[in-house]
Amino acid sequence: RIAAETATTEDIVELKKLLLHMSTETDAEAFFNWDNSFHACLCRITGNELFIKAAQMSSGILHVCLKAIVEIHGSRQSIAEHSEILACIERHDGKGAARVMVSHYDTIMSRLTDYLAR
């Protein structure tokens, strides 16, 4: 929500570049790195240092699992969700961005649970 409400034109340009890289990437490791950069950019936009640090820590912990999820499920849904998030940010629609982010994280958690149950 905060990122959508406070994003500058420069922030939006950066998110668009990251999403473009994600959408053209075919390697799971590289996709994960672009995805991680997209989320890091969102965190940076909030200006919340605690949120930024928590995201950095969880990224490192989840790296192997999230990369495997991309290898198993592909990136199409993730790219669509990131596109929706970016559209909300461009409109400065904090409520919409929060709704899409919750859905995105629900998808990740569901896939992560399935992956860990294997």
Salt bridges, closest charged atoms under 4 A:
ASP11 OD1 - ARG44 NH2 3.22
GLU29 OE2 - HIS63 NE2 3.09
GLU29 OE1 - LYS67 NZ 3.75
ASP35 OD1 - HIS39 NE2 3.47
ASP35 OD1 - HIS82 NE2 2.66
GLU71 OE2 - LYS67 NZ 3.87
GLU81 OE1 - HIS104 ND1 2.51
GLU90 OE2 - LYS16 NZ 2.83
ASP93 OD2 - ARG91 NH2 3.47
